[in-house]
Amino acid sequence: MNRFYSDIGAMAHSLQSRLSRFLIILSVLAVTAIGLAAVWAVTEDVRNGETRSLNAYIDERGQREDQHFNRVAEIQEAASASFWTYYNNLSDEDVASGLATFFPVQADGTRRSIDPLYDGVYLDGIGGVRGIGAYFSVHHDWTDERKKTLFAAFLTIARHSAALSEELESLWFFTDTDDLIIFAPTRTDNLEFYRKTAPADFAISSQPLAETSSFENNPDGITKCTPLTDIAYIQDGEALTTGCQTPIREGRNQLGVFGTTLPMSNAFREAVTDLPAKSALLFFVNNSGNLIAHRDFLETERINREMVAALEAEHGTYSLIEGFEDHALKHDVVLTQPDNMFSGLTAYYHLEIPDWYLVIQIPFSTLLTSSLRHVMPTFLLAIAIALVCVGGLVAYVRLFGIKPLHSLAAHFGTSSGTTVSLADSAEIEELKKRPDEIGELARRLVDYQARKEADLAELEHKVDERTSELQQVSHAKSTFLATMSHEMRTPMNGIIGVVGALKRTDLADDQTEMVDLIQRSASVLERQLSDILDLSKVEAGKLELDRRPFNIRECVERLGQFHRHQAEAKGLYLTVSCDEACDDFFMIDEVRVKQVLNNLITNAIKYTKTGGITVQAQAECLEGRHYTVRFDVADTGCGIEPEFVDQIFEPFAQLSTNDRRQTHGSGLGLTITKSLVELQDGELLVQSKAGEGSTFTVILPLTQCATNRPTNDDVQEAPTEPQKELTKGTRILLAEDHTVNRRVVQLILRPFGIDIVVAENGQEAVDAFQNDAFDLILMDVRMPVLDGLQATAEIRRIEAENKLRHTPIVVLSANAMPQDEKASLDAGADMHLRKPITPETLITAVKSALHQAREPDLELPSAANV
């Protein structure tokens, strides 16, 4: 119930936090919404203002660009006028002499300009000339018209070259007969291509730039500019440029074309970098949507079509041209993306001579940034005011709502019996007087606390009663198990002991068979009793592990040897294999590991008719001395149906398959096995297929010993060599109140000529010890007058007081619990054997005890090892 009151405090704290967060978030959202609306409104205003400014700018800027192209047209018109002057006044002798002087025939049949025309030469009537190169094709007839046209064009370019060097990058003239004269003094290739390296079959008329001034594309013979086309003199790859051309015609006869190249690095550099804002973008497109100039062209030496296509797609130039033509205005400002509310601005200007569009784009981010600069101070002020209001509201709610809840939580969250201060009580009384919800809550909590304390007192009383009952039941269960164990083991001791003694006598074959049947039945009964006790101890959590150094390989191999004769008796093979890592000492509970493997091997033999059993052990190092040890017990028996696999680990489970119906057992073996494996933090797995067999796998986490130490078995095996047959004259004191058990011991030991003195209770045993000398004492525990443990302790006291030699005492008891063995050893016994006792067990124990009496440094084996 205290948790309920604590939850009120948590609720109050959570309420305060949630209320604060809610108010803050609400205020921020409100201010943000207002701010966004303000930003949008200001952005629209900024966009409108930017539209007006940009419209004025694009008009002024477009006029400047128009002037540039007008100048190009004027220069070409002037060249055309000069051309006609020369063309009409040149004599044939002047033409022939000039061509021979300045454009001699080369070895490949072409005519090319002499080097002084590029390097620099003085011409009469013209003056200094430089930067001129020429290529005249060999594949056309040298008519008088062709000769006069080329020489007139040469004189025209030479006359105008001096004035053009500051304004234009080049001035050239080409004809349909693949002749070219060009003035371009600043080109890095020094016009080497035309002057020297162009092949004899080079055809300038086949280049894309020649199409612009054809009659088909330019019927009016006006100055026109080309889209981006291949540069003729670039042969090792792709490079694009643009230019403007003016054809020279006489009627329907086109003598040639004057042109000017507009390379990106020269003509457009200033244009695309002169921007109204840093974030603005300026570029040129023609009336077909083809990109002509862009600032990205400045970053590369050669412009290729892939780069141009990518930029055209990025800016949507074809869609832009459609929009510009729909407006039918020379210049205007439109939305870049009309369908997008976050669109930027696009301004355009139509250039008449090249029939291009000058385009300037302002991104939306620029408009938004400008808006934010206007709105941000007001926006921050609004947030500050909102936070102040929220803080005041939170403080008010805390004072009149949250704090009283804290007080209620602190008061009613205290444990029962805790002293409450007068101040707290007075505060609660004040809260009860409040007419609001807090007052109602306080009054209800006071009533609830009174009822809770009464209910809690009643509940604690019932819990005490129930706990006492459960303790009595647990004690009764333990007493019952101990009593049943003792009472059942006592008669079983008589059966097994007498049968063992009887088996040592001369018997007929049928008598031997009957004795074997009795012995096997008694062994099964004893094992079932042990299984029930082990299961009870596991369920009660009273089974403790005794981890000691032990060799895994020796353990598995001994179990294999122990069960091999049983398997071979059924015509089965039993193989055992261990990897090298298992041949080492690990900290394990030897008894429980053997019990687990013994159960699995026994079951495998029981349910296998043909084939055999394979036992494997593998150890895998995880880290340092930590290992995972895996035991596999595989058989070729009847197997288990999939639906029955989970049932085999349930207590008293007996599967009803045909093969398994022929076997018998308590149904506890696998239940105990699984419990013992889990007690050791391990895992028991099973894989089975009906009719083919089963594999049970035990996986245990074990720790390797730092040093290899021998186990108790090694110590106890040492004295077995000198232990011969028991000698006559050995005197043993037998303290046993049960007539059958006394007779069993006598039947087992008297054939060896041992003198047995009987005491029917513990007191008689003490008296006999005081009055006589014995080589060994066999002591029962539960006896009248004085029990065996008290008698053992008294004998040890007498030995100590009288400085007598140590007489071995072996306890024979039906008390089979671990605490019973510990009690025997604590009382002074040398060994504890639990009933029922077989002749072999008793004889081995007597031999070991007598031998240890002669060699005190040797340690007696435990009951399990015996």
C-alpha positions, 0 to 999 in steps of 0.5 A, a space after each residue: 500500500 505504501 507504494 500507492 502513496 509513493 506513486 502520488 508523489 511520483 505522479 505529482 512530480 510527473 504532473 509538474 514535469 508534464 505540465 511544464 513541458 506541455 506549456 513550453 511546447 504549446 508556447 513554442 508551437 504558438 510562437 513558431 506558428 505566428 513566426 512562420 506566418 510572419 516569415 511567410 508574409 515577409 517573404 512574399 513582401 521580399 519576393 515582390 520587392 525583389 521582383 521589382 528590383 530584379 526586373 529593373 536589373 534584368 532590363 539594364 543588364 540585358 541592354 548592356 549584353 545587347 550592346 555587346 552583340 550589336 558591336 559584334 554585328 557592327 564589326 562583321 558588317 564593317 568587315 563585309 563592306 571592306 570585303 566588297 571594296 577589295 573584291 570589286 577593285 582587286 586585279 587578277 595579277 594582284 590576287 595571283 601575286 598575293 596568294 603566291 606570296 602569302 599562301 604558297 602551295 604545300 607538299 600535300 597540295 593545300 595552301 597555308 599561310 606563311 609564318 610571318 603572318 602569325 608572328 608579325 609582318 608589315 603590309 603596304 597600305 595596311 601596316 603591321 599584321 600578326 596573329 593570322 593563319 590560313 588553310 586552303 583546301 586542295 579538293 576544289 578547283 581554283 577558280 578566279 572567283 575563289 582566288 579573289 574571294 580568299 585574297 579579298 577576305 585576307 586583306 579585310 581581316 588584315 585591315 581590321 585585325 589591329 582594331 579588333 585585338 582589344 574587343 574580340 577574341 577572333 575574326 575569321 572567314 570560311 567558304 564552302 570550298 573548305 577554305 579558312 582565314 582566321 585572326 586569333 592572336 591569343 589562342 594558346 595553340 598559335 593556330 598551328 592546326 590550320 597553319 601546319 598540322 591540319 590534314 589535306 582532307 580537312 573540310 571546314 564546311 562539314 563542321 557544325 558551325 558551317 550550318 548556321 549561315 547556310 541558306 536553309 538556316 539563315 535565308 535573310 543573310 543576317 548576323 546569327 549566333 550558333 549554339 554550342 558546337 564542336 571546335 574544329 581545331 580540337 582533334 583529341 576529344 570533345 570541346 564546345 564553343 559558340 560564335 556569331 556569323 554574317 554571310 557574304 552573298 552575291 544574289 544566290 551565290 554565297 562567297 563565304 562567311 565572316 565570323 567571331 568565336 565567343 569562348 567561355 573564358 573570354 566573352 562570357 566570363 564577365 557576364 556570368 560572374 557579374 551578379 545582382 547577389 552572391 547567391 544568384 545564378 546567371 546563364 545564357 540559353 538559346 531559343 531552343 533551350 540549349 545552354 550557351 554559357 554558365 559559370 560552371 563552364 569557367 571551371 574546365 578547360 573544355 566544355 563537353 556535351 555531357 556537362 551541358 546536358 547535365 546542367 540543362 536538366 538541372 535548370 530545366 532550360 527547355 521548360 524555361 524557354 516555353 514559359 518565356 515564349 508564353 509571356 511574349 515579353 522582351 524581359 520579365 521576372 517569373 517564379 522558377 517553379 510556379 507550382 511550388 510555394 517555396 519557389 525562387 525567382 527567374 528573370 529573363 531578357 531576350 537578346 535580339 541578335 543571337 536570339 538568346 535569353 539572358 537568365 538570372 535566378 534567385 533561389 528561395 533560400 536567399 528570399 527566406 534569409 532576407 525575410 528571417 533577418 527582418 523577422 528574427 528579432 521580433 520572433 525571439 522577443 515573442 519567444 522570450 515573452 512566452 517563456 516568461 508567461 509559461 514560467 509564471 503559470 508553472 510557478 502558480 500551478 506549483 504553488 497551489 497544485 503541485 506542492 500540496 500534492 507533494 505534501 500529501 505524498 510525503 505524509 501518506 507515503 510514510 510507513 505505518 508506525 513512522 512518526 509524523 511531525 506536527 507541522 506535517 499534520 497541521 499542513 494536512 489539516 489545512 489541506 482538508 479544509 480547502 473546498 477544491 479538488 485538493 481538499 477533497 483528495 486530502 479528505 479521501 486519503 485520510 479515510 483511506 489510510 485509516 482503512 488501509 492500516 486496519 486491513 494491513 494489520 489483519 493481512 499481516 496476521 493471516 500471513 503469519 498464520 499461513 507462514 506457520 502452516 507452510 513451515 509445519 507442512 515443509 517440516 512434516 514433508 522433510 520428516 516424512 521423507 526421512 522417516 520413509 527413507 529410513 523405514 524402507 531402507 531398513 527392510 531393503 537392507 535385509 533383502 539385499 544383504 541376505 541375497 548377497 550373502 546367499 549368492 556367495 553360497 553354493 546354489 543350484 542354477 535355478 536358485 541362482 536365477 531366483 537370487 539374481 531376480 530378487 537382487 535386481 528387483 531390490 536394486 530397482 526399488 532402492 534406485 527408485 527410492 533414491 530418485 524420489 529423495 533426490 527429486 524432493 531435495 531438488 524441488 526443495 532447493 536443499 541439494 548442494 553441489 560438492 565441487 572438487 578437482 576431477 578428471 573428466 576423461 577418467 570419469 567417462 571411461 570408468 562409466 563406460 567400463 561399468 556399463 559395457 558388460 550390461 550392453 554386451 549382455 544384450 548384444 550391443 556395443 558401447 564405445 567411449 571417446 574423449 578429446 584431449 582437452 577432457 584429459 584434465 582436472 575440472 572443478 565438478 561434483 563428481 557424484 552428480 556428474 556420474 549420476 547424470 551420465 549413468 542415467 543417460 547410459 542406462 536409459 540408452 541400453 534399456 531402450 536399444 535392441 540392436 546396434 549400440 551406444 556411443 558416449 563422447 566428451 568434448 571440452 571447449 575453452 571459452 576464456 582463460 580457465 573457463 570451459 564448456 564441456 559437452 557430453 553426448 550419449 547416442 543410441 540406435 534404439 527405438 527413438 522418440 516421437 516428436 510430440 513426446 520429446 517434451 514429456 520425457 522430462 516430466 516426473 513419472 512420465 511413461 511413454 506408451 510407444 510399443 518399444 517403450 511399453 516393454 520397459 519399466 521404471 519410476 519415470 524419474 530418471 530424466 526428470 532428476 537428470 535435467 534438474 541436476 544439469 540445471 543445478 550446475 548451470 548446464 543444459 540438457 538437449 535431446 535429438 531423436 527420430 522414431 525408429 532410428 535412435 536418440 542423442 542426449 547432450 549435456 552441456 556444462 560450464 566448468 572451470 579448469 583447475 589451476 594445477 592438476 590435483 588427484 581426486 579422492 578416487 586416486 587417494 583411495 585406490 592407493 591402499 587397495 593393493 595391500 588389502 587382502 582377504 579379511 583375516 580370522 580373529 578380527 574382532 568387530 563390535 556391531 551396534 544394531 537394534 534391528 534383528 534382521 540387519 544384525 543377521 545380515 551383517 553376520 551372514 556377510 562377515 562370518 564366512 571370513 572368520 570374523 568375531 562379531 560382538 553384538 550390542 542392541 543399543 548405543 549404551 551397550 556399545 559404549 559399555 562393550 567398548 569400555 570392557 573389551 578391545 575391538 578392531 572395528 565398530 559398525 554403528 547403527 544410528 537410530 537405536 534405543 537408550 542411546 543413539 549411534 551418534 551419541 554413542 560414537 561421540 562418547 567412544 571418542 571422548 573415552 579414547 581421548 581421556 584414556 589416550 587409547 588408540 583410534 578404533 575405526 567406526 563405520 556408521 551403517 544407517 538408513 538415513 540417506 540425506 547428505 546432512 546425515 553423513 555430515 552428522 556422522 563424521 562430525 560425531 567422530 565416525 570414520 565412514 558413513 554407509 547408507 542402507 541398503 548395503 550390499 556384501 561387496 560394499 560392506 566388505 570393501 568398507 571394513 577392509 578400508 577401515 582396518 587398513 586405515 587403522 594400520 596406516 593412519 595417513 591414508 584417507 578413507 573413501 566416502 560412502 559414494 566411492 565405496 
